[in-house]
Amino acid sequence: MALKATNLTIQMAPIPATFKGNPQDLAVAMLQRMKILSPSGSSFIFEGDTKPTSNVGPWLKGGTQWYVWDYTINDYVPLDISPSFTIPFWIGSSLPTGTSPPLWLVTEKDASDVDPTHGLALYWSIWNGAAWIPFMAATGLGTTAQRPAAPVEGYKYYDTDLNVEIWWERAMWRTTSGVPGDVKAVAFSTLQDALNHNPGWDLLGNSAPQAYGRVISQATKDPGLTPVSSVTPVGVPPRAAFETFGEDKGYVSDPSLTNVLPGEIALWHLYKL
């Protein structure tokens, strides 16, 4: 291997005129009086953005990238630290090939040479000793069009078009609020707009058309149950859930009442599927 010139110099103190000895003694005396110096300090690391044309030691490019000289191709190559590097967690959509580390960030897709991206981060999963168990660490964020195509059950997502948090439940997107069967009134000018802003809900009456346009009343008994399942005060009729009534009267008031009843307003009544 050819030696390379450096900015280092050798300085030696004088040998006493009274020195006596053989050639080996002279060599020892010279070495004892020598030291290596540099006029500007010594550095065995080359720093810069331009690749050196010859081996000048380890090269630090841009302050963050390390390169070393490869004597086979006589050129600088990236420093390979993979044998000494431990990955902090797995990342991708495919099942990890191992269980160490026991942490996996599940994404929409795996990265490849053609497309190095992973898509949206879906959820974290941890190895419990027998299986990967998902846990939610954060809520996804984006537009309606950017929702994950195949999320895991229970995945939360904040839809910036609807300004509401939704989640993937029972194979469809639904609002996180409410349980199946919940009923609410919403103020939208069109039914489609109401349904668009309430994923996972449907119009009350779609499964029972007899409920269309009706005033909602309180059920006081289970269907066919005698006696009724709850005690009702005087003047309150026992009505079973989903029972319809008043077809021959409509909405009427007692003529003897002196107070004026307020006018009606129509809102969309939705129920959670």
C-alpha positions, 0 to 999 in steps of 0.5 A: 500500500502506497503511503500518502503525504500529510501535514504532519512533521517530525521534530527531534531534540539535539543529541548530546555531544557526549553521546556514546554507543552503537548504532542501535543505541543511537536509534533509541536515543533519536526516537526518545527525542522525537515528537510528531507535530502539525502546524494547524492541528491534525485531523484524520477525517475529511469533511466536505460536500465534494467527494475526494478523488483519493483516499484521505481517510473517512469522509463526512459529507454534509455533516451527516453522511459517512463514507469510507474508501473501498480499495477494491474499486478505489472509490468512496462508498457509504459506511455500512453500519447495519451489523451494529444497528438495531431497528427501533420498530418494524414498519409496513403492512406485511407481517414482520419477519421476527418479533424483536423488537416487539413493536410494529407500526402498521401502514397502508402498504409496504415500501419498495424500490419503485415506491419507497413510501408506506402510505398512511400510518394505521396503528401500532401493534405490540408482540405479547409473546404469542401474537401481534396485538394492535393498539391505537396511539393516534387518530388519522387525519385527512379528507374524506377521499384520503381515508384508508382503504382497508383499515383495521376494526376500531381505527379512528380517523378525523375527517377534515371535510366533515369536521368529525371523528369517525372510526371503522366499525363492523365493515364501514365508517361510522361516527365514534359517538352513539351506539347502534339504535341511537336516534338524533335530530339533525338540521340539514337542508337535504337528506343526502347532506345529513347522511354524508355528514353522519356516516354509519347512520340512516334515516329513521323510517327506512326500515319501517316506513310507518315512522315517516313524518311522525312525532316521536313519543316515549315507549312505555312497554315491550310489545305484547307484554301484560302487564306493562314493563313500567309504571305509567302515570294517569293519562299516559297510555301504554305504548309499545316500542315501534307502535304507531298511533293517531292516524285518525286524529293527527296532531290535536290539542285540548280546546279547553287549554288557554295556552298556545302550542308552538308551531312544529319544525321538521328535522331529519331524524337519524338512527345509528346502524 
